[in-house]
Amino acid sequence: MLDTIRKFLHLEAASAILLLVGTALAMILVNSPAHGYYDALLNLRAAVSLGELSIDKPLLLWINDGLMALFFFLVGLEIKREVMEGELSSPAQIVLPAVAAVGGMAVPALFYAAVNWGDPATLRGWAIPSATDIAFALGVLSLLGRRVPVALKLFLLTLAIIDDLGAIVIIALFYTAELSTPSFVAAGIILSALVLLKLFRVTRTTAYLVLGFALWAAVLKSGVHATIAGVVAALFVPLRSQNPEEPSPLRRLEEDLHHTVAFGVLPLFAFANAGVSLSGLSPAALLGPVPLGVALGLVLGKPIGVLLFSWPLIRFGFARMPGGVSWGAFAGVAMLCGIGFTMSLFIGSLAFEESGPGALSYRLGILVGSGISAIAGLTVLALTLPRTAATDDPPARAEAAAP
């Protein structure tokens, strides 16, 4: 039994499978007589107090504001590592996925805005279809096994990382509430302490975790979305130890958190946010401006944006197509970029919170759009990739799927 569990946890698609399980469980509960218990669970309040500081939130927000900060902390660690010594460290390697990511964020937003133009309330969700879910996209791609060239996996992974970075910037700029000056000052003091840790070359990750938690609490109270604190704190964690023989503090922390986030935080987030009631639902419901804008952005906007921005770079020699990849397979991966899910659900929760015109319907658009994108991308890749195993052999680290 234990061996079976270990093998499952090493599957590239394992995190995506658990995300699906969390989603399915949420859908079953919401559409069963137990829906009242599901709602009661997510609305269960919990408070943490320390002196004058008190954080009192329902379970849903503890997951979205608290546990997701851990996810963003892991994303921050990954971004720093990739920038310093990975796929984001070389301009030649980064240009194509970077430009493709920009197109894959801009065009879906335009699709959504076109459908919701004239309604400021629903237009707040313009960024929902702009994000790509790394775990789901790589999980679906891994279903084709060794037929997928590693260069294509690298392209998708790098694009998704840059996409996550873009989503973080969008959250910071467009989904921030009114600022609390005292909390903002407290966050600045904690940031100064993190800077001092770097200056004194402190490599004990515990110090960064403690200050990271304090930064999260301050940012949570400041009005800036708390998950940003996770990314900022991660950028201070040292990549290298003072003793060359000791393991990298950043890599060690990244490895320690990977399973917790991929197999715990993300499925729990899906369970808490993916529940859509199908009661009285008709096909016409998808034609509402919010779900239609989200679905069109994911299904059409994502692949069009990725291809539209990539083609001139490849055509005029500014970048090269990933090795062993045809335009058909490239288009298939562009379709997989339309799997928004985790990040799209998260941005949707910020855009519409718990009320408003798109409070529930955006989830329908995400589920339908991500599902169609996954099926379409997998079908195109199955038809266009060679029937035999790919022969390219970039570094083995490309095989690791990000959470």
C-alpha positions as CSV (number, residue, x, y, z in Angstrom):
1,M,0.0,0.0,0.0
2,L,2.8,2.4,0.9
3,D,4.7,1.7,-2.3
4,T,1.5,2.4,-4.3
5,I,1.1,5.8,-2.5
6,R,4.8,6.6,-3.2
7,K,4.5,5.8,-6.8
8,F,1.4,7.9,-7.1
9,L,3.0,10.9,-5.5
10,H,5.9,10.7,-8.1
11,L,3.5,10.8,-11.1
12,E,3.6,14.1,-13.0
13,A,-0.2,14.0,-13.2
14,A,-0.7,13.2,-9.5
15,S,-1.4,16.8,-8.5
16,A,-3.8,17.3,-11.4
17,I,-5.6,14.1,-10.4
18,L,-6.1,15.3,-6.8
19,L,-7.3,18.7,-8.1
20,L,-9.9,16.9,-10.1
21,V,-10.9,14.8,-7.1
22,G,-11.3,18.0,-5.0
23,T,-13.4,19.6,-7.8
24,A,-15.6,16.5,-8.2
25,L,-16.1,16.3,-4.5
26,A,-17.2,19.9,-4.3
27,M,-19.6,19.5,-7.2
28,I,-21.1,16.4,-5.7
29,L,-21.6,18.0,-2.3
30,V,-23.0,21.3,-3.7
31,N,-25.5,19.3,-5.8
32,S,-26.6,16.9,-3.1
33,P,-28.7,17.1,0.0
34,A,-25.5,17.7,1.9
35,H,-25.0,21.1,0.3
36,G,-26.0,22.8,3.6
37,Y,-23.1,21.1,5.4
38,Y,-20.7,22.1,2.6
39,D,-21.7,25.7,3.0
40,A,-21.6,25.6,6.8
41,L,-18.1,24.1,6.7
42,L,-16.8,26.9,4.4
43,N,-18.5,29.6,6.5
44,L,-17.2,28.2,9.8
45,R,-15.3,31.0,11.5
46,A,-11.9,30.7,13.2
47,A,-10.0,33.4,14.9
48,V,-6.3,33.9,15.9
49,S,-5.5,36.6,18.4
50,L,-2.2,37.9,19.7
51,G,-2.5,41.0,21.9
52,E,-4.3,43.7,19.9
53,L,-3.8,41.8,16.6
54,S,-6.8,39.6,15.7
55,I,-7.5,37.7,12.5
56,D,-11.1,36.4,12.3
57,K,-12.2,34.8,9.0
58,P,-14.4,32.0,7.7
59,L,-12.7,28.8,6.7
60,L,-13.0,29.7,3.0
61,L,-10.9,32.8,3.5
62,W,-8.4,31.0,5.7
63,I,-7.9,28.8,2.7
64,N,-7.9,31.6,0.0
65,D,-5.9,34.1,2.0
66,G,-3.8,31.8,4.2
67,L,-3.0,28.5,2.6
68,M,-2.8,30.1,-0.9
69,A,-0.1,32.3,0.5
70,L,1.9,29.1,1.0
71,F,1.3,28.3,-2.7
72,F,2.5,31.7,-3.8
73,F,5.5,31.3,-1.5
74,L,6.4,28.2,-3.4
75,V,5.8,30.0,-6.7
76,G,8.2,32.7,-5.5
77,L,10.9,30.2,-4.7
78,E,10.5,28.6,-8.1
79,I,10.6,31.9,-9.9
80,K,13.8,33.0,-8.0
81,R,15.5,29.7,-8.8
82,E,14.6,29.8,-12.4
83,V,15.8,33.4,-12.8
84,M,19.1,32.8,-11.1
85,E,20.1,29.4,-12.6
86,G,17.2,27.9,-14.6
87,E,15.1,28.5,-17.7
88,L,14.6,32.2,-16.9
89,S,18.3,33.0,-16.6
90,S,19.1,33.1,-20.3
91,P,17.5,35.7,-22.6
92,A,17.7,33.2,-25.5
93,Q,15.7,30.7,-23.6
94,I,13.2,33.1,-22.1
95,V,12.2,35.2,-25.1
96,L,9.7,32.8,-26.8
97,P,7.8,31.7,-23.7
98,A,7.9,35.2,-22.2
99,V,6.3,36.8,-25.3
100,A,3.9,33.9,-25.7
101,A,2.9,34.4,-22.0
102,V,2.2,38.1,-22.6
103,G,0.0,37.2,-25.6
104,G,-1.7,34.4,-23.6
105,M,-2.6,37.0,-20.9
106,A,-3.6,40.0,-23.1
107,V,-5.8,38.3,-25.7
108,P,-8.0,36.4,-23.2
109,A,-8.6,39.6,-21.3
110,L,-9.6,41.3,-24.5
111,F,-12.1,38.5,-25.3
112,Y,-13.6,38.8,-21.8
113,A,-13.7,42.6,-22.0
114,A,-15.4,42.5,-25.4
115,V,-18.3,40.4,-24.0
116,N,-18.6,42.4,-20.8
117,W,-18.0,45.9,-22.2
118,G,-20.3,48.5,-20.7
119,D,-20.9,46.8,-17.4
120,P,-18.3,47.9,-14.8
121,A,-19.5,45.3,-12.3
122,T,-18.8,42.3,-14.5
123,L,-15.8,43.9,-16.2
124,R,-13.9,43.4,-12.9
125,G,-13.4,39.8,-13.9
126,W,-11.3,40.7,-17.0
127,A,-8.2,38.9,-15.6
128,I,-9.9,35.6,-14.8
129,P,-9.1,33.9,-18.2
130,S,-5.5,35.3,-18.3
131,A,-3.9,32.6,-16.0
132,T,-2.6,29.1,-16.8
133,D,-2.8,26.3,-14.2
134,I,0.7,24.7,-14.1
135,A,-0.3,21.5,-12.4
136,F,-3.3,20.8,-14.6
137,A,-1.5,21.8,-17.9
138,L,1.6,19.7,-17.2
139,G,-0.6,16.9,-15.8
140,V,-2.6,16.7,-19.0
141,L,0.6,16.9,-21.1
142,S,2.1,14.0,-19.1
143,L,-0.8,11.7,-20.2
144,L,1.0,11.4,-23.6
145,G,4.1,10.0,-21.8
146,R,7.4,9.9,-23.7
147,R,5.8,11.0,-26.9
148,V,6.1,14.6,-25.7
149,P,9.5,16.2,-26.4
150,V,11.1,17.5,-23.2
151,A,11.7,20.8,-25.0
152,L,7.9,21.2,-25.3
153,K,7.5,20.5,-21.6
154,L,10.2,23.1,-20.9
155,F,8.3,25.7,-23.1
156,L,5.0,25.1,-21.3
157,L,6.6,25.1,-17.8
158,T,8.5,28.4,-18.5
159,L,5.4,30.0,-20.0
160,A,3.3,29.0,-17.1
161,I,5.9,30.3,-14.6
162,I,5.9,33.7,-16.3
163,D,2.2,33.6,-16.5
164,D,2.0,33.1,-12.7
165,L,4.4,36.1,-12.3
166,G,2.1,38.1,-14.5
167,A,-0.9,37.0,-12.4
168,I,0.9,38.1,-9.2
169,V,1.5,41.6,-10.7
170,I,-2.2,41.8,-11.8
171,I,-3.4,40.9,-8.3
172,A,-1.1,43.5,-6.7
173,L,-2.1,46.3,-9.1
174,F,-5.8,45.7,-9.7
175,Y,-7.2,43.6,-6.9
176,T,-5.9,45.5,-3.9
177,A,-8.3,47.1,-1.3
178,E,-7.9,50.4,0.5
179,L,-4.5,50.6,2.3
180,S,-4.1,50.6,6.1
181,T,-1.1,52.9,6.8
182,P,-0.1,51.3,10.2
183,S,-0.2,47.8,8.8
184,F,1.6,48.9,5.7
185,V,4.3,50.5,7.9
186,A,4.6,47.2,9.8
187,A,5.0,45.3,6.6
188,G,7.8,47.7,5.6
189,I,9.6,47.1,8.9
190,I,9.4,43.3,8.4
191,L,10.7,43.7,4.9
192,S,13.7,45.6,6.3
193,A,14.3,42.7,8.7
194,L,14.3,40.3,5.7
195,V,16.8,42.6,4.0
196,L,19.1,42.4,7.1
197,L,18.9,38.6,7.0
198,K,20.2,38.8,3.4
199,L,22.9,41.3,4.2
200,F,24.2,39.2,7.1
201,R,24.0,36.1,4.9
202,V,21.7,34.2,7.2
203,T,20.9,30.8,5.6
204,R,18.6,29.2,8.2
205,T,15.3,29.0,6.5
206,T,13.4,29.1,9.8
207,A,14.2,32.8,10.2
208,Y,12.8,33.5,6.7
209,L,9.7,31.5,7.5
210,V,9.0,33.3,10.8
211,L,9.4,36.7,9.2
212,G,7.4,35.5,6.2
213,F,4.5,34.6,8.5
214,A,4.7,38.0,10.2
215,L,4.8,39.7,6.8
216,W,1.7,37.8,5.7
217,A,-0.2,39.0,8.8
218,A,0.8,42.6,8.2
219,V,0.0,42.5,4.5
220,L,-3.3,40.8,5.3
221,K,-4.3,43.8,7.5
222,S,-2.8,46.4,5.1
223,G,-5.3,46.0,2.2
224,V,-2.8,44.5,-0.2
225,H,-3.8,40.9,-0.9
226,A,-2.0,38.6,1.6
227,T,-0.8,36.1,-1.0
228,I,1.7,38.7,-2.3
229,A,3.5,38.4,1.0
230,G,4.3,34.8,0.1
231,V,6.0,35.8,-3.2
232,V,8.0,38.7,-1.6
233,A,9.2,36.6,1.4
234,A,10.3,33.8,-1.0
235,L,12.5,36.2,-3.0
236,F,14.7,36.7,0.1
237,V,15.4,33.0,0.7
238,P,19.1,32.4,-0.2
239,L,19.8,30.1,-3.2
240,R,23.2,29.1,-2.0
241,S,24.6,28.2,1.4
242,Q,27.8,29.8,2.8
243,N,29.3,26.3,2.9
244,P,29.5,25.0,-0.7
245,E,29.1,21.4,0.6
246,E,25.7,22.1,2.3
247,P,22.5,21.9,0.2
248,S,20.8,25.0,-1.2
249,P,18.5,26.5,1.4
250,L,16.0,27.5,-1.3
251,R,16.0,24.1,-3.1
252,R,15.6,22.3,0.2
253,L,12.7,24.5,1.2
254,E,11.2,24.1,-2.2
255,E,11.4,20.3,-2.0
256,D,9.9,20.3,1.5
257,L,6.9,22.4,0.5
258,H,6.2,20.8,-2.9
259,H,4.2,17.8,-1.7
260,T,2.3,19.9,0.9
261,V,1.2,22.4,-1.7
262,A,0.7,20.1,-4.6
263,F,-1.2,17.3,-2.7
264,G,-2.7,19.4,0.1
265,V,-3.2,23.1,-0.4
266,L,-4.2,23.0,-4.1
267,P,-6.8,20.2,-3.8
268,L,-8.2,21.8,-0.7
269,F,-8.5,25.1,-2.6
270,A,-10.3,23.4,-5.4
271,F,-12.7,21.7,-3.0
272,A,-13.5,25.1,-1.4
273,N,-13.9,27.1,-4.6
274,A,-15.0,24.8,-7.4
275,G,-18.5,24.0,-6.2
276,V,-21.1,25.1,-8.8
277,S,-24.8,24.3,-8.2
278,L,-26.4,22.8,-11.3
279,S,-29.9,23.3,-9.9
280,G,-32.0,24.8,-12.6
281,L,-29.0,25.2,-14.8
282,S,-29.6,25.3,-18.6
283,P,-27.2,25.6,-21.5
284,A,-28.3,29.2,-21.7
285,A,-26.6,29.9,-18.4
286,L,-23.2,29.6,-20.1
287,L,-24.3,32.5,-22.4
288,G,-24.3,34.9,-19.5
289,P,-21.6,37.7,-20.0
290,V,-19.4,36.5,-17.2
291,P,-19.2,32.7,-17.9
292,L,-19.2,33.3,-21.7
293,G,-16.4,35.8,-21.4
294,V,-14.3,33.5,-19.2
295,A,-14.9,30.4,-21.4
296,L,-14.2,32.3,-24.7
297,G,-11.1,33.8,-23.1
298,L,-9.7,30.4,-22.1
299,V,-10.8,28.3,-25.1
300,L,-10.0,30.9,-27.9
301,G,-8.2,33.8,-26.3
302,K,-5.4,31.7,-24.8
303,P,-4.3,29.7,-27.9
304,I,-4.8,32.7,-30.2
305,G,-2.7,34.9,-27.9
306,V,0.1,32.4,-27.6
307,L,0.2,31.6,-31.3
308,L,-0.3,35.2,-32.5
309,F,2.6,36.5,-30.4
310,S,4.9,33.5,-31.0
311,W,4.6,33.2,-34.8
312,P,6.4,36.5,-35.7
313,L,9.3,35.7,-33.4
314,I,9.8,32.3,-34.9
315,R,9.0,33.4,-38.5
316,F,11.6,36.2,-38.5
317,G,14.3,34.3,-36.6
318,F,14.1,36.1,-33.2
319,A,13.3,32.8,-31.5
320,R,13.4,29.1,-32.3
321,M,10.6,26.6,-32.2
322,P,11.2,24.1,-29.3
323,G,13.3,21.2,-30.7
324,G,11.4,18.3,-32.3
325,V,8.1,20.2,-32.2
326,S,5.8,20.9,-35.1
327,W,3.4,23.8,-35.4
328,G,0.5,21.4,-34.8
329,A,2.0,20.2,-31.5
330,F,2.8,23.8,-30.6
331,A,-0.8,24.7,-31.2
332,G,-1.9,21.8,-29.0
333,V,0.2,23.2,-26.1
334,A,-1.2,26.7,-26.7
335,M,-4.6,25.1,-26.2
336,L,-3.5,23.5,-22.9
337,C,-2.6,27.0,-21.7
338,G,-6.4,27.6,-21.6
339,I,-6.6,25.4,-18.5
340,G,-6.9,28.3,-16.0
341,F,-8.5,26.5,-13.0
342,T,-6.5,27.3,-9.8
343,M,-5.3,30.8,-10.7
344,S,-8.5,31.7,-12.5
345,L,-10.6,30.6,-9.6
346,F,-8.4,32.6,-7.3
347,I,-8.6,35.8,-9.4
348,G,-12.3,35.3,-9.7
349,S,-12.7,35.1,-5.9
350,L,-10.9,38.5,-5.7
351,A,-12.9,40.0,-8.6
352,F,-16.3,39.1,-7.3
353,E,-15.7,38.1,-3.7
354,E,-18.9,36.6,-2.2
355,S,-21.5,38.7,-4.0
356,G,-22.1,40.6,-7.2
357,P,-23.2,39.8,-10.7
358,G,-20.4,37.2,-11.3
359,A,-20.1,35.7,-7.8
360,L,-20.9,32.2,-8.9
361,S,-21.1,32.2,-12.7
362,Y,-17.4,32.8,-13.2
363,R,-16.8,29.3,-11.8
364,L,-19.0,27.8,-14.5
365,G,-17.0,29.6,-17.2
366,I,-13.7,28.4,-15.7
367,L,-14.9,24.7,-15.4
368,V,-16.3,24.6,-19.0
369,G,-13.4,26.6,-20.5
370,S,-10.7,24.7,-18.8
371,G,-12.4,21.4,-19.6
372,I,-12.7,22.2,-23.3
373,S,-9.1,23.5,-23.4
374,A,-7.8,20.3,-21.8
375,I,-9.7,18.0,-24.2
376,A,-8.9,20.1,-27.3
377,G,-5.2,20.4,-26.5
378,L,-4.8,16.7,-25.6
379,T,-6.6,15.7,-28.9
380,V,-4.5,17.9,-31.1
381,L,-1.3,16.7,-29.4
382,A,-2.3,13.1,-29.7
383,L,-2.8,13.6,-33.5
384,T,0.3,15.7,-34.1
385,L,3.0,14.2,-31.9
386,P,5.1,11.3,-33.2
387,R,3.8,7.9,-32.3
388,T,7.2,6.9,-30.9
389,A,9.0,8.3,-27.9
390,A,10.7,11.7,-28.3
391,T,14.5,11.6,-28.8
392,D,15.5,14.9,-27.5
393,D,17.3,14.9,-24.1
394,P,17.6,18.3,-22.4
395,P,18.6,18.3,-18.7
396,A,16.8,15.9,-16.5
397,R,15.4,18.7,-14.4
398,A,12.9,19.5,-17.2
399,E,11.1,16.4,-16.2
400,A,10.0,17.8,-12.9
401,A,6.5,19.2,-12.9
402,A,5.9,22.5,-10.9
403,P,3.1,22.5,-8.4
